[in-house]
Structures are given as structure tokens and as C-alpha cells.
Amino acid sequence: MPAASADPEQARTVEAGAASKLGEVLRARAVGSVLLVTGDECFALSGAEAALRPQLEDVRVARFHEFALNPRIEDAVRGVERLREAGAELIVAVGGGSALDMAKLIAALSTQRHAAADVVTGRTPMQADAVPVVAIPTTAGTGSESTHFAVVYIDGTKYSLAHDSMRPAVALVDPVLTHSMGAALTAATGLDALAQAMESLWSVHAVEASRELAWRGMEMALSNLHEAVHTPTPSVRAAMSEAANLAGRAIDITKTTAPHALSYTMSVRFGVPHGHAVALTLGAVLEYNWHGTSDGARAVLERIIGALGASSAAGARGEIEGLIARLGLANRLGALGIQRESDRALLASTVNAQRLKNNPRPLTSESIAAIFESIA
């Protein structure tokens, strides 16, 4: 599917109390039955359960929350069965990126005639639009509430299913639901938002509309992330929720690039939280891109370097790695238990080709190995 050239239309509310608009949305759509796809503990801990319970009183609700943190095809198939059993007309997705992605997968796969694995792997294209989704994030990072794709794993291999109808029809971004996030989760999800904004800026699919969104998202993340982790206030939480939504809307147009492509095995095999895994190679990829891109791409990289408070690509890399450390996270693989040469070789041999192609400078197997060695 070709990249979009503009910020797509979506009913979107980004403000404190946005979750309270769910009932209004359901009434406007005359919905009688919904599938509620949520994270497990976060549904209650975030305050989402208390906020949404009165909004759901007038509809029949079936809940689905039995799925892995990194969405698997077998979980999505069970979710499709739950949706069909409930006769749900709409999905309400509440949680972090995994919950929102799972909801979008169920929405898409439930309308297909062919096997889910065939659709996900591209052997059979999507042949019908997805069930509508209302997305309510409880973290500030993935921007999944505004993207038309979702990650899913089949036998440990990562795939991305994409279709315009998978973009949630409604996004209710309520920063109050992020207030319960601890420091480590705030750091990891915030780094994901920052990385998505930066990657969107240098993506080969970047256009004026995506760059406008990405610049705003990057600047808001850089200005608020440290405080959100260490001394959070409602206004800082709100800023990070907006930054994440802006970054999500930017990658909805451009998709992500090399840092995301290099991150997935770190999360699935070694348990590194997604945003943290992406950020580990962000600085190294920025420096790598600087040494082999066109003048147009360099102008974008120069502006990113300046926004980071640096005067060189190497300096910008240092700023990113320093930020990771200041947020209380490790910025080297060894500190995360990825210590053996064979571990790094595994990371280098299991990158995601789809996302790698979006990078402005092609990466070889040798350059990928060198990036991982540089953060060992």
C-alpha cells in the first residue's frame, strides 16, 4: 500500500477527560454490542475501567484481554472468535500499543474469508474493510490510536498488517489515563514517541504533512520527557500524550525506519520494552544516516541535530544516549543481558526488512552488525 501524502481524516479528541466521550460516540453510531479489547492489569490501574464503565452501560459488552504483550496470530484468531460470538458491531480498544494493535488485528481479520495467517503474510490481500475501532490509549508512546497498521508475530517472526480501514475511526486520547504509569514505562513509551517522530522525519516517504506532525511531536517529546519520568505533572503528561499522537500520525504517513527494524528481536527474545529497544540504536542510526545521505536528507538531519542541542551527528548520538541514561534506562546491550557475540549476531540477522527499506541510507549486513557492536 503506498504511503499517504496527508494526515488522514479521523475523529480525534486529545484532552483530559476524553474517555468520557465514549458513550456519546456509541450513541451517535447506534451501537448495541461492542468487543472491549484491553490490557490486563492496566485497564483497572490506569483508571480506564472506572472512567468507561458508565459509558458502556447502554450496550452489551464482551471483553477480550487474554493475549501476549507482543501480539501473536493465535491470540488474534481467538479474539476474532470472541467478536463473532458476541455479535459485536464495534471494538473499543483500551491500553498500550499491544492492546490497540490487537484490536486492529481482530477488526481486520474478522471480516476476511481467508485464513488469518494468509492475510497477514500477504499471500491473500485484505478483501473487506475492518470493523470500526474506537481507540483509547493508556500510555503515551505508540500512537497506535492513529495508525492504519498493526504488528503481529507468527512463529516468532514479526509481520505488519496494513489497511486504511484499520485506522481507528475514533481516537480518544485522555492523558489522565497515563498518570499511573511508573517511571520506567513512561521512559520507554516516551522514547518510542521520540524515535517515531525522528524516524518519520528522515523516512524516504516523508512529505510536508508528515514532517509538520513529526517536528511538533519531536519537539514536545524532547521538552517534556525528562520531567514526565522524574517529576510528572498533569500538564507534562498531557504534552507527552499529544507528542505521542503527533508522532503516530506522522508514521501513519511514512512508516518507521531502521531503529524500529532493528528492535523487534530485542523485545521478543530478550524482553527489552519496545520503546527502549528502539531508542538503543536511534543515535547510531542517525550518525550512520548522516554519512551517506543526499543533501535534502542532510538538511533534515541537521535540523534534528540542532534540536538535540548538538553541532554534529556524533554529538547528537551522544545526546540521545545521554538522554536514555538520564531517564534511568541502560544505553548498552550488555547491561540488558545481551552480552555474547552470538546474541548480537542474532539481533543482526533478524531485522525487519519492511521497515529497513524506509531508511534514507541502505543498511548492509556489515553495517547492521557494526551498529550493534557499537552499543555492546
C-alpha positions as CSV (number, residue, x, y, z in Angstrom):
1,M,0.0,0.0,0.0
2,P,1.6,3.4,-1.0
3,A,2.4,5.9,1.7
4,A,-0.2,8.6,2.3
5,S,0.5,12.2,1.4
6,A,-1.6,13.9,4.0
7,D,-2.8,13.5,7.6
8,P,-5.9,11.3,7.1
9,E,-9.3,12.2,8.5
10,Q,-10.1,10.8,11.9
11,A,-12.4,11.7,14.7
12,R,-9.9,12.6,17.4
13,T,-10.0,14.2,20.8
14,V,-6.8,14.8,22.7
15,E,-7.6,16.3,26.1
16,A,-8.1,15.4,29.7
17,G,-11.4,13.7,30.1
18,A,-11.6,12.5,26.5
19,A,-12.5,9.0,27.7
20,S,-15.8,10.4,28.9
21,K,-16.9,10.9,25.3
22,L,-17.1,7.2,24.6
23,G,-20.8,7.0,25.4
24,E,-21.5,9.9,23.0
25,V,-19.6,8.1,20.3
26,L,-21.5,4.9,20.8
27,R,-24.9,6.6,20.8
28,A,-24.1,8.6,17.6
29,R,-23.2,5.3,15.9
30,A,-26.3,3.5,17.3
31,V,-24.1,0.7,18.6
32,G,-25.8,-2.1,20.5
33,S,-22.9,-4.5,21.2
34,V,-19.1,-4.0,21.5
35,L,-16.0,-6.0,22.0
36,L,-13.8,-4.4,24.6
37,V,-10.2,-5.2,24.0
38,T,-8.0,-4.2,26.9
39,G,-4.7,-4.7,28.5
40,D,-4.9,-6.9,31.6
41,E,-4.0,-5.1,34.8
42,C,-3.6,-1.7,33.2
43,F,-7.3,-1.5,32.5
44,A,-8.1,-1.0,36.2
45,L,-4.8,0.6,37.3
46,S,-4.9,3.3,34.7
47,G,-8.4,4.4,35.8
48,A,-9.9,3.4,32.4
49,E,-12.2,0.8,33.9
50,A,-13.8,3.4,36.3
51,A,-14.0,6.1,33.6
52,L,-15.5,3.8,30.9
53,R,-17.9,1.7,33.0
54,P,-20.7,4.3,32.9
55,Q,-20.1,5.0,29.2
56,L,-20.8,1.3,28.4
57,E,-24.0,0.8,30.5
58,D,-26.3,1.0,27.5
59,V,-24.5,-1.6,25.3
60,R,-23.7,-5.3,25.5
61,V,-20.1,-5.8,26.3
62,A,-17.8,-8.8,25.7
63,R,-14.2,-8.4,26.9
64,F,-11.0,-9.8,25.4
65,H,-7.8,-9.4,27.3
66,E,-6.1,-12.9,27.0
67,F,-3.2,-12.1,24.7
68,A,0.6,-11.8,24.8
69,L,2.4,-8.5,25.2
70,N,3.8,-8.9,21.7
71,P,0.6,-9.7,19.7
72,R,0.6,-13.3,18.2
73,I,-1.6,-14.6,15.4
74,E,-3.2,-17.3,17.5
75,D,-4.3,-14.6,20.0
76,A,-5.8,-12.5,17.2
77,V,-7.7,-15.6,15.9
78,R,-9.2,-16.2,19.4
79,G,-10.2,-12.5,19.5
80,V,-12.0,-12.9,16.2
81,E,-13.9,-15.8,17.6
82,R,-14.8,-13.7,20.6
83,L,-16.1,-10.9,18.4
84,R,-18.2,-13.2,16.3
85,E,-19.7,-15.0,19.3
86,A,-20.6,-11.6,20.8
87,G,-22.1,-10.2,17.6
88,A,-20.1,-7.0,18.2
89,E,-20.6,-4.2,15.8
90,L,-17.6,-2.1,17.0
91,I,-14.4,-2.6,19.0
92,V,-13.4,-0.4,21.9
93,A,-9.6,-0.7,22.4
94,V,-8.1,0.4,25.7
95,G,-4.5,0.1,26.7
96,G,-1.0,0.4,25.3
97,G,0.3,-0.4,21.9
98,S,-0.2,-4.1,22.2
99,A,-3.9,-3.8,23.1
100,L,-4.5,-1.3,20.4
101,D,-2.7,-3.4,17.8
102,M,-4.6,-6.5,18.9
103,A,-7.9,-4.7,18.5
104,K,-7.0,-3.5,15.0
105,L,-5.9,-7.1,14.0
106,I,-9.2,-8.5,15.3
107,A,-11.1,-5.8,13.5
108,A,-9.3,-6.6,10.2
109,L,-9.2,-10.3,10.3
110,S,-12.8,-10.8,11.4
111,T,-14.1,-9.6,8.1
112,Q,-11.9,-11.8,5.9
113,R,-12.8,-15.1,4.2
114,H,-9.3,-16.4,4.1
115,A,-7.1,-17.8,6.8
116,A,-5.6,-15.1,9.1
117,A,-2.0,-16.2,8.5
118,D,-2.5,-15.9,4.8
119,V,-3.8,-12.4,5.1
120,V,-1.1,-11.3,7.5
121,T,1.8,-12.7,5.4
122,G,0.3,-11.2,2.2
123,R,-0.5,-14.5,0.4
124,T,-4.1,-13.2,0.3
125,P,-4.8,-9.4,0.3
126,M,-7.4,-8.0,2.6
127,Q,-10.7,-8.2,0.8
128,A,-13.1,-6.4,3.1
129,D,-12.9,-3.3,5.4
130,A,-12.2,-3.8,9.1
131,V,-14.8,-3.5,11.8
132,P,-14.7,0.1,13.2
133,V,-12.5,0.7,16.3
134,V,-12.6,3.3,19.0
135,A,-9.0,3.6,20.4
136,I,-8.3,4.9,23.9
137,P,-4.6,4.7,24.8
138,T,-3.4,4.4,28.4
139,T,0.3,5.1,27.6
140,A,2.0,8.0,25.8
141,G,4.2,6.4,23.2
142,T,3.0,4.2,20.3
143,G,0.5,6.5,18.6
144,S,-1.3,3.3,17.6
145,E,-4.6,5.0,18.0
146,S,-4.0,6.9,14.8
147,T,-2.2,4.4,12.5
148,H,-3.5,2.1,9.9
149,F,-1.2,-0.9,10.7
150,A,-0.6,-3.4,13.5
151,V,2.3,-5.6,14.4
152,V,1.7,-9.4,14.8
153,Y,4.0,-12.3,15.3
154,I,3.8,-15.7,13.6
155,D,6.1,-18.4,15.0
156,G,8.3,-15.6,16.3
157,T,8.6,-13.7,13.1
158,K,7.3,-10.2,13.0
159,Y,4.8,-9.0,10.4
160,S,2.9,-5.8,9.9
161,L,-0.7,-5.9,8.6
162,A,-1.8,-2.6,7.0
163,H,-5.0,-1.3,5.5
164,D,-6.6,2.1,5.5
165,S,-9.7,0.7,7.3
166,M,-7.6,-0.5,10.2
167,R,-7.0,3.1,11.3
168,P,-9.3,3.6,14.3
169,A,-12.5,5.5,13.4
170,V,-12.2,7.4,16.6
171,A,-9.3,8.2,18.9
172,L,-10.0,9.4,22.4
173,V,-6.6,10.4,23.9
174,D,-7.0,11.1,27.6
175,P,-3.7,11.9,29.3
176,V,-5.4,11.3,32.7
177,L,-5.2,7.6,31.9
178,T,-1.4,7.8,31.7
179,H,-1.0,9.2,35.2
180,S,-0.5,5.8,36.8
181,M,2.5,4.9,34.6
182,G,5.7,4.3,36.5
183,A,9.0,5.9,35.6
184,A,10.3,3.0,33.5
185,L,7.2,2.7,31.5
186,T,7.0,6.5,31.0
187,A,10.6,6.5,29.8
188,A,10.2,3.5,27.4
189,T,6.9,4.7,25.8
190,G,8.2,8.3,25.6
191,L,11.3,7.2,23.8
192,D,9.1,5.3,21.4
193,A,7.3,8.6,20.6
194,L,10.6,10.4,20.2
195,A,12.0,7.7,17.9
196,Q,8.9,7.6,15.8
197,A,9.0,11.3,15.2
198,M,12.7,11.3,14.3
199,E,12.4,8.3,12.0
200,S,9.4,9.8,10.3
201,L,11.4,13.0,9.6
202,W,14.2,11.1,7.8
203,S,12.0,8.4,6.2
204,V,12.2,8.1,2.5
205,H,8.4,8.5,2.5
206,A,8.4,11.8,4.4
207,V,6.2,14.6,2.9
208,E,5.3,18.1,4.1
209,A,2.3,16.9,6.1
210,S,4.2,14.2,7.9
211,R,7.2,16.4,8.7
212,E,4.9,19.1,10.2
213,L,3.4,16.5,12.6
214,A,6.8,14.9,13.3
215,W,8.6,18.2,14.1
216,R,5.9,19.1,16.6
217,G,5.9,15.7,18.2
218,M,9.7,15.5,18.5
219,E,10.0,19.0,20.0
220,M,7.2,18.2,22.5
221,A,8.8,14.9,23.5
222,L,12.3,16.5,23.9
223,S,10.8,19.3,26.0
224,N,8.8,17.1,28.4
225,L,10.1,13.5,28.5
226,H,12.6,14.0,31.3
227,E,10.1,15.8,33.5
228,A,7.4,13.2,32.7
229,V,9.7,10.5,34.0
230,H,11.1,12.2,37.1
231,T,8.7,14.9,38.2
232,P,5.4,14.4,36.3
233,T,2.6,16.9,36.4
234,P,-0.8,16.8,34.6
235,S,0.5,19.3,32.0
236,V,3.6,17.3,31.2
237,R,1.6,14.1,30.9
238,A,-0.8,15.9,28.6
239,A,2.2,17.2,26.5
240,M,3.6,13.6,26.2
241,S,0.2,12.2,25.1
242,E,0.0,14.9,22.4
243,A,3.6,14.2,21.3
244,A,2.8,10.5,21.0
245,N,-0.3,11.2,19.0
246,L,1.5,13.6,16.7
247,A,4.3,11.0,16.1
248,G,1.8,8.3,15.5
249,R,0.0,10.4,12.9
250,A,3.4,11.1,11.3
251,I,4.4,7.4,10.9
252,D,0.9,6.7,9.7
253,I,2.0,8.5,6.6
254,T,5.7,7.5,6.4
255,K,6.1,4.2,8.5
256,T,9.2,3.8,10.7
257,T,12.7,3.1,9.6
258,A,15.9,1.3,10.8
259,P,15.8,1.7,14.6
260,H,12.4,0.0,14.6
261,A,13.6,-2.6,12.1
262,L,16.5,-3.4,14.4
263,S,14.4,-3.5,17.6
264,Y,12.0,-6.4,17.4
265,T,14.2,-9.3,18.4
266,M,15.5,-7.3,21.4
267,S,11.9,-7.2,22.7
268,V,10.7,-10.7,21.7
269,R,13.8,-12.7,22.5
270,F,15.4,-10.6,25.3
271,G,12.5,-8.8,26.9
272,V,13.6,-5.2,26.3
273,P,10.5,-3.0,26.3
274,H,9.7,-1.8,22.7
275,G,10.4,1.9,23.1
276,H,13.7,1.2,25.0
277,A,14.8,-1.2,22.3
278,V,14.1,1.2,19.5
279,A,15.9,4.0,21.3
280,L,19.1,1.9,21.8
281,T,20.0,2.2,18.1
282,L,18.4,5.6,17.4
283,G,21.6,7.6,17.9
284,A,23.8,5.1,16.0
285,V,21.4,5.1,13.0
286,L,21.2,8.9,13.0
287,E,25.0,9.0,12.8
288,Y,25.1,6.3,10.1
289,N,22.5,8.2,8.0
290,W,24.5,11.4,8.3
291,H,27.5,9.9,6.5
292,G,25.6,8.6,3.4
293,T,22.5,10.6,2.5
294,S,21.6,13.2,-0.1
295,D,21.7,17.0,0.5
296,G,17.9,17.1,1.1
297,A,18.1,14.4,3.8
298,R,21.1,16.0,5.3
299,A,19.1,19.3,5.8
300,V,16.5,17.3,7.8
301,L,19.3,15.6,9.8
302,E,21.0,19.0,10.5
303,R,17.7,20.3,12.0
304,I,17.3,17.2,14.1
305,I,20.9,17.5,15.3
306,G,20.2,21.2,16.3
307,A,17.0,20.3,18.1
308,L,19.1,17.8,20.2
309,G,21.4,20.7,21.2
310,A,24.3,19.3,19.2
311,S,26.6,20.5,16.5
312,S,27.5,17.2,14.8
313,A,25.9,13.8,14.2
314,A,28.3,12.2,16.7
315,G,27.3,14.8,19.2
316,A,23.6,14.2,18.6
317,R,24.2,10.5,19.1
318,G,25.8,11.3,22.4
319,E,22.8,13.4,23.4
320,I,20.3,10.6,22.7
321,E,22.4,8.0,24.6
322,G,22.8,10.5,27.4
323,L,19.0,11.1,27.5
324,I,18.4,7.3,27.8
325,A,20.7,7.2,30.8
326,R,19.2,10.3,32.4
327,L,15.8,8.6,32.1
328,G,17.1,5.7,34.2
329,L,17.5,3.2,31.4
330,A,20.5,1.3,30.1
331,N,22.0,2.5,26.9
332,R,24.2,-0.5,26.2
333,L,23.2,-4.1,25.3
334,G,25.5,-5.7,27.9
335,A,23.6,-4.0,30.7
336,L,20.4,-5.6,29.4
337,G,21.8,-9.1,29.5
338,I,22.7,-9.2,25.7
339,Q,26.3,-9.8,26.3
340,R,27.5,-12.6,24.0
341,E,28.7,-12.1,20.4
342,S,26.2,-14.7,19.4
343,D,23.4,-12.6,20.9
344,R,24.4,-9.6,18.8
345,A,24.7,-11.8,15.8
346,L,21.2,-13.0,16.3
347,L,20.0,-9.4,16.5
348,A,21.8,-8.5,13.3
349,S,20.4,-11.5,11.4
350,T,16.7,-11.0,12.4
351,V,15.9,-7.4,11.3
352,N,12.6,-6.4,9.8
353,A,13.1,-5.8,6.0
354,Q,9.9,-3.9,5.6
355,R,10.9,-1.1,8.0
356,L,14.6,-1.2,6.9
357,K,13.6,-0.2,3.4
358,N,12.2,3.1,4.6
359,N,15.6,4.3,5.9
360,P,17.3,7.0,3.8
361,R,20.6,5.2,3.7
362,P,20.6,1.5,2.9
363,L,22.0,-0.8,5.5
364,T,24.1,-3.9,4.8
365,S,24.6,-6.9,7.0
366,E,28.0,-5.5,7.8
367,S,26.7,-2.0,8.8
368,I,23.9,-3.6,10.9
369,A,26.4,-5.7,12.8
370,A,28.6,-2.7,13.3
371,I,25.7,-0.7,14.8
372,F,25.0,-3.5,17.3
373,E,28.7,-3.8,18.1
374,S,28.9,0.0,18.8
375,I,26.3,-0.3,21.6
376,A,27.6,-3.5,23.1
